[in-house]
C-alpha cells in the first residue's frame, strides 16, 4: 500500500471498526470494508491511557486539535467522559479540565445493531435503522455534512473523524469502565463533534420563534445531503435576543448520520410544514445555491473521506442539481421538500415527485438501449451481467426502493443526468400550476 498509494506506512493504519489490523485480516466481515487511514495528527497521554488520531486533513484541523487537547487535559484532571443514556447508540460527552462539556463522541461500532452497541441493539444487519445506510457507516456521514457546510452556512458544529484508544468504551455491550478487572485500552473509530451550549426545549414554544434564515439554511443542507432524519430533536436552539424573554432563536443542526443514503430514499424534513419554509429564498440564499458545485463536492469528499461509497455521492449530485434548478425556477423550500417527499395513499407509499422524475429518466435511457449493471446486496457490480431490459415498474416491486443509482455504469449515469435535467422544467411548471390552482 505504501508503494501503490504513496502513503508512508508509518503515517497510516488499517482499521476495521474497533480493530487496528496488523498482519491478520481474519476479522474483516463481508458486509463492510476495512479503512485505510492517513493519520494527520496523533495526540496521546500515556499516563491516562488515551491516544487520539485525527483522521484526514481538513481546514479545521487546528480547531479539532485544540479540542482534543482540551479533553485530554480534562481526563488528566479526573473529568471522565459521561455516557449519554438517550437514543439507541453509544454516545459520550467529553469534558475539559473545568468539567464543561466540549465534545460529543460516537464510536461507529456502538451504533444501533453494531457489534458493541451498549444499549441492547445488537445485530448482524447490513443496513441499519434507516434503509440505504449500513451499520457502522453513520460516523463519516456526520463528517461529510460538516465538510459540505461551506462557510458555516447552516451552522453545523465542527465535526471530525477520530481513532480513539481509551479505556472507557463499550465492548460487547459492557462498559470497560465498569469492569472489575484491570481496564484495557480499546481502539475506536468515532465521529467527534464540538458540543454547542444551547438553551431551552423549543418544542414548548412552537416553530414561530425560528428565524426564516436559519430554517432556510438548514433546509438547503438537508436537501443537498438527502437527510432522512431531520426532526425537532436534532436542532439545538440559541436565543438571539439579549433579554429574558423568548424572542427569535437561531438553529444549529446536529445528528447527520442518516444522510447521503445509497439510494434515492424518502427524506424526513420536519421543516417542510413550517411557515418559514414557504417564504421565498433571499438573494443571498439564491447566490449560495447558485455557487454549489456537486461535482467539486464529490471530489472533495473522495479525498477527505475515501471510505464514502460512490452511491452516496451520486445521490448528493442528484439532489444538489434538483435544488439548484428548483431555486432558479422560483420554487420555495417547502415546494422542493414536498416534491422530494413521498405521499401515503391507501396505506401504501407512492413515489415522490422527484422519484417519478428519476423513474421517467431511467425509462428514457432504457428505451435507448443503455444497459445497467446488476449489483448484489453489497452494492458490488456483478461481472458480465446487465439489466438493459429492466423497466421502472420492476423497481416498485415490494415497495422497498423506487430509485437506485448504482446499477448504472458511468455512461448510463451521465445520460441519466441529462434526461433528468430535461424533465425538471415540466415538473416544476406542473408544481407551480397545481400550487396556484
C-alpha positions in Angstrom: 0.0 0.0 0.0 2.9 2.3 0.7 4.1 1.9 -2.9 0.7 1.9 -4.6 -0.9 4.8 -2.7 2.3 6.9 -1.9 1.3 6.9 1.8 4.3 6.1 4.1 3.4 3.1 6.3 4.3 5.0 9.5 1.7 7.7 8.6 -1.2 5.3 8.0 -3.1 2.4 9.7 -5.6 -0.1 8.5 -8.7 -0.3 10.8 -11.9 -2.3 10.9 -14.4 -1.0 13.4 -12.7 -1.0 16.7 -9.7 -3.1 15.5 -6.4 -1.9 14.1 -5.4 -4.6 11.6 -1.7 -5.6 11.7 -0.9 -8.8 9.8 -4.2 -10.6 10.2 -7.3 -9.8 8.2 -9.5 -12.6 9.6 -11.7 -10.2 11.5 -12.9 -8.5 8.3 -16.5 -9.3 7.5 -18.0 -9.3 4.1 -20.6 -6.6 4.6 -18.2 -3.7 5.2 -14.7 -2.6 4.3 -11.6 -2.0 6.3 -10.5 1.6 6.3 -7.0 2.8 5.3 -6.4 5.8 7.5 -3.9 8.5 6.7 -3.1 9.8 10.2 -2.9 13.6 10.2 -2.1 14.1 13.8 -1.6 11.9 16.9 -2.2 13.2 20.4 -1.6 11.0 23.4 -1.3 10.8 27.1 0.3 7.6 28.2 -0.4 8.2 31.9 -4.1 8.4 31.3 -4.2 5.5 28.7 -5.6 7.7 25.9 -4.4 8.2 22.4 -6.2 10.1 19.7 -5.5 10.2 15.9 -7.2 12.9 13.9 -8.1 11.4 10.5 -7.8 13.4 7.4 -6.5 17.0 6.9 -9.4 19.4 6.8 -9.2 23.2 7.0 -10.4 22.9 10.6 -7.7 20.5 11.8 -6.2 23.1 14.2 -9.5 23.6 16.0 -10.0 19.9 16.2 -6.5 19.5 17.7 -7.3 22.1 20.3 -10.5 20.4 21.3 -8.7 17.0 21.6 -6.0 18.6 23.8 -8.7 20.0 26.0 -10.4 16.7 26.5 -7.1 15.0 27.3 -6.4 17.7 29.9 -9.9 17.1 31.3 -9.3 13.4 31.7 -6.0 14.1 33.4 -8.0 16.3 35.9 -10.4 13.5 36.5 -13.2 14.7 34.2 -14.1 11.2 32.7 -16.4 11.0 29.7 -20.1 10.8 30.5 -22.2 8.2 28.6 -25.4 9.7 27.2 -28.3 7.5 28.0 -30.8 8.8 25.4 -31.0 7.3 21.9 -30.1 3.9 20.6 -26.4 4.2 20.1 -23.3 4.7 22.2 -22.7 8.4 22.7 -20.2 10.0 25.1 -19.8 13.6 26.3 -16.2 14.5 26.8 -15.2 17.4 29.1 -12.4 19.9 29.6 -10.4 20.5 32.8 -13.2 22.6 34.2 -15.7 19.8 33.8 -17.5 21.6 31.0 -18.9 19.5 28.1 -17.0 20.3 25.0 -17.3 17.4 22.6 -19.7 14.6 21.7 -18.1 11.3 20.6 -20.0 8.5 18.8 -18.0 5.3 18.1 -19.0 3.6 14.9 -19.1 0.1 16.4 -21.6 1.3 19.0 -24.2 2.4 16.5 -27.6 0.6 16.7 -27.2 -3.0 15.6 -23.4 -2.7 15.6 -21.3 -5.3 17.5 -20.5 -3.2 20.6 -23.8 -1.3 21.0 -24.2 -0.7 24.8 -28.0 -0.4 24.8 -29.0 -3.8 23.7 -29.5 -3.0 20.0 -27.0 -5.6 18.7 -27.5 -7.5 15.4 -25.9 -8.7 12.2 -27.8 -6.5 9.8 -26.0 -4.9 6.9 -28.4 -1.9 6.8 -29.1 0.0 10.0 -32.3 1.5 11.3 -32.6 3.6 8.1 -32.6 2.0 4.7 -29.6 2.6 2.5 -27.3 3.4 5.4 -25.2 0.5 6.6 -24.3 -0.3 10.2 -21.0 1.3 11.2 -21.2 4.0 8.5 -23.0 6.9 10.1 -19.8 8.4 11.5 -18.3 9.5 8.3 -21.7 10.9 7.2 -21.6 13.2 10.2 -18.3 14.5 9.0 -19.5 14.8 5.4 -22.3 17.0 6.4 -19.9 19.3 8.2 -17.5 19.4 5.2 -20.3 20.2 2.9 -21.5 23.1 5.0 -19.4 25.7 3.2 -18.7 29.0 5.1 -20.6 27.5 8.1 -23.8 28.4 6.2 -26.1 26.0 8.1 -24.1 26.2 11.4 -23.1 22.5 11.6 -20.8 22.2 14.6 -17.1 21.3 14.0 -17.1 17.5 13.2 -14.1 15.2 12.6 -13.3 11.5 12.3 -11.0 10.2 15.0 -9.4 7.0 16.0 -9.5 7.0 19.9 -7.7 4.5 22.0 -9.1 4.7 25.5 -10.2 2.6 28.5 -13.7 4.0 28.6 -15.9 2.4 25.9 -18.4 -0.3 25.3 -17.1 -3.8 24.4 -19.7 -6.5 23.7 -22.3 -4.2 25.3 -20.4 -3.8 28.5 -18.7 -0.5 29.6 -15.0 -1.1 30.1 -15.0 1.4 33.0 -17.5 -0.8 34.8 -15.3 -3.9 34.8 -13.7 -5.1 38.0 -10.7 -6.3 36.1 -7.9 -4.0 35.0 -9.2 -1.7 32.4 -7.9 -2.3 28.9 -7.4 0.3 26.3 -9.9 -0.1 23.4 -9.4 1.5 20.0 -12.5 3.0 18.4 -13.2 4.8 15.1 -15.6 7.6 16.0 -17.2 10.8 14.9 -16.1 13.8 17.1 -18.3 16.9 17.3 -17.9 20.1 19.2 -20.5 20.5 21.9 -22.6 23.6 21.5 -24.1 25.1 24.6 -27.7 25.7 24.0 -30.8 26.9 25.7 -34.3 25.5 26.1 -36.5 22.9 24.5 -38.2 24.9 21.7 -41.0 22.3 21.4 -42.6 24.1 24.3 -42.8 27.3 22.4 -43.6 26.3 18.8 -41.8 26.9 15.5 -42.8 30.6 15.2 -39.6 31.6 17.2 -37.3 30.1 14.5 -35.8 32.7 12.1 -36.6 32.3 8.4 -32.9 32.4 7.6 -32.0 29.5 9.9 -34.8 27.3 8.6 -33.8 28.0 5.0 -30.1 27.4 5.6 -30.7 24.1 7.3 -33.2 23.1 4.7 -30.8 23.8 1.9 -28.2 21.5 3.5 -30.8 18.8 4.2 -31.8 18.7 0.5 -28.3 18.5 -0.7 -27.5 15.5 1.6 -31.0 14.0 1.4 -31.3 13.9 5.2 -33.6 11.1 6.3 -33.8 12.2 9.9 -34.4 15.9 10.4 -36.8 16.5 13.3 -37.1 18.8 16.2 -34.9 16.5 18.3 -31.8 17.2 16.3 -31.9 21.0 16.4 -30.1 23.0 19.0 -31.6 26.4 19.9 -29.8 29.6 20.8 -31.6 32.8 21.7 -30.7 35.8 19.5 -32.1 38.5 21.8 -30.4 39.6 25.0 -33.4 40.0 27.3 -35.1 37.4 29.4 -37.9 36.7 27.0 -38.3 34.2 24.3 -37.6 36.1 21.1 -36.3 34.6 17.9 -33.8 31.8 18.1 -31.1 30.5 15.8 -31.0 26.9 14.9 -27.9 24.6 15.0 -28.3 21.2 13.2 -26.8 18.1 14.6 -27.1 14.3 14.1 -26.4 13.8 10.4 -25.6 10.1 10.5 -28.7 9.3 8.3 -27.9 11.5 5.4 -26.3 10.6 2.0 -28.1 7.2 1.6 -27.0 4.8 -1.1 -30.4 5.0 -2.9 -32.8 7.9 -3.5 -34.8 7.2 -0.4 -37.7 9.1 1.4 -36.3 12.0 3.4 -37.6 13.3 6.6 -37.9 17.1 6.5 -39.9 18.3 9.5 -39.4 21.9 8.4 -41.4 21.3 5.3 -44.6 22.0 7.4 -43.2 25.2 9.0 -44.4 28.6 7.6 -40.8 29.8 7.3 -40.2 27.2 4.5 -42.9 28.8 2.3 -41.1 32.2 2.4 -39.2 32.8 -0.9 -35.4 32.4 -0.8 -33.4 35.6 -0.2 -30.9 36.9 -2.7 -28.0 35.7 -0.5 -29.5 32.2 -0.3 -30.1 32.1 -4.0 -26.5 33.1 -4.6 -25.3 30.4 -2.2 -27.3 27.8 -4.0 -26.1 29.0 -7.4 -22.5 28.6 -6.4 -22.9 25.0 -5.2 -20.9 22.6 -7.3 -21.8 18.9 -6.6 -19.0 17.6 -8.9 -16.4 19.6 -6.9 -18.1 18.4 -3.7 -17.8 14.8 -4.8 -14.1 15.2 -5.4 -13.6 16.8 -2.1 -15.4 14.0 -0.2 -13.5 11.3 -2.0 -10.3 13.0 -0.9 -11.3 13.7 2.7 -13.4 10.6 3.3 -12.1 7.9 1.0 -14.4 5.3 2.6 -17.5 7.1 1.3 -19.5 5.0 -1.2 -19.9 6.2 -4.7 -23.7 5.7 -4.5 -23.8 8.3 -1.7 -22.0 10.8 -3.9 -24.4 10.1 -6.8 -27.4 10.8 -4.5 -25.7 14.1 -3.4 -25.1 15.1 -7.0 -28.7 14.4 -8.0 -30.3 16.2 -5.0 -28.0 19.2 -5.4 -28.8 19.6 -9.1 -32.5 19.3 -8.2 -32.1 22.1 -5.6 -30.2 24.4 -8.0 -32.8 24.1 -10.8 -35.8 24.4 -8.5 -34.4 27.5 -6.9 -33.8 29.1 -10.3 -37.3 28.3 -11.3 -38.6 30.1 -8.2 -39.8 27.3 -6.0 -39.8 27.7 -2.3 -38.0 25.5 0.2 -41.4 24.0 1.1 -42.1 23.3 -2.6 -38.8 21.5 -3.0 -39.1 19.5 0.2 -42.7 18.4 -0.7 -41.5 17.3 -4.2 -38.9 15.1 -2.6 -41.3 13.5 0.0 -43.5 10.5 -0.7 -47.2 10.5 -0.3 -49.3 7.9 1.5 -52.4 6.7 -0.3 -54.5 3.8 0.9 -51.8 3.0 3.4 -49.2 2.4 0.7 -46.3 4.7 -0.2 -46.2 6.2 -3.6 -43.1 7.6 -5.3 -42.4 11.2 -4.6 -42.4 13.7 -7.5 -38.6 13.6 -7.5 -38.6 9.9 -7.7 -41.1 9.9 -10.5 -38.8 12.2 -12.5 -36.0 9.8 -11.9 -38.1 6.8 -12.9 -39.1 8.5 -16.1 -35.4 9.4 -16.8 -34.4 5.7 -16.3 -37.2 4.7 -18.7 -35.9 7.1 -21.4 -32.4 5.5 -21.0 -33.8 2.0 -21.2 -35.6 2.9 -24.5 -32.2 4.0 -25.9 -30.8 0.5 -25.1 -28.4 1.9 -22.4 -27.5 -1.1 -20.3 -27.4 -1.2 -16.5 -25.1 -3.2 -14.4 -26.6 -5.6 -11.9 -25.5 -5.2 -8.3 -25.6 -7.6 -5.4 -26.8 -6.9 -1.9 -23.5 -5.3 -1.1 -23.7 -2.8 -3.9 -20.9 -4.6 -5.9 -21.3 -4.9 -9.7 -21.8 -8.5 -11.0 -19.3 -9.3 -13.7 -20.7 -10.0 -17.2 -24.3 -9.0 -16.2 -26.7 -6.4 -17.4 -30.2 -5.4 -17.0 -30.9 -3.4 -20.1 -34.4 -4.7 -20.3 -35.3 -3.5 -16.8 -38.3 -1.2 -16.6 -39.2 1.3 -13.8 -42.2 -0.8 -12.7 -39.8 -3.6 -11.7 -38.2 -1.2 -9.2 -41.5 -0.8 -7.5 -41.9 -4.4 -6.6 -42.2 -4.8 -2.9 -42.2 -1.1 -2.3 -38.6 -1.3 -1.0 -36.7 1.1 -3.2 -38.1 3.2 -6.0 -34.9 4.6 -7.4 -31.4 3.1 -7.3 -28.4 5.0 -8.6 -25.5 2.4 -8.6 -26.9 0.0 -11.2 -25.8 2.4 -13.9 -22.3 2.5 -15.4 -20.6 5.8 -15.9 -22.0 6.3 -19.4 -25.5 5.4 -18.2 -25.2 7.7 -15.2 -24.2 10.7 -17.3 -27.1 10.1 -19.8 -29.5 9.7 -16.9 -28.5 13.1 -15.5 -29.1 14.6 -18.9 -32.6 13.2 -19.2 -33.2 14.1 -15.5 -32.3 17.7 -16.3 -34.7 17.7 -19.3 -37.6 16.6 -17.2 -37.2 19.2 -14.5 -38.8 22.2 -16.2 -42.1 20.4 -17.0 -42.2 19.0 -13.4 -41.6 22.5 -11.9 -44.2 24.0 -14.2 -46.7 21.4 -13.1 -45.9 22.1 -9.5 -46.4 25.8 -9.9 -49.7 25.2 -11.7 -51.0 22.9 -9.0 -49.9 25.2 -6.3 -51.8 28.2 -7.8 -54.9 26.2 -8.5 
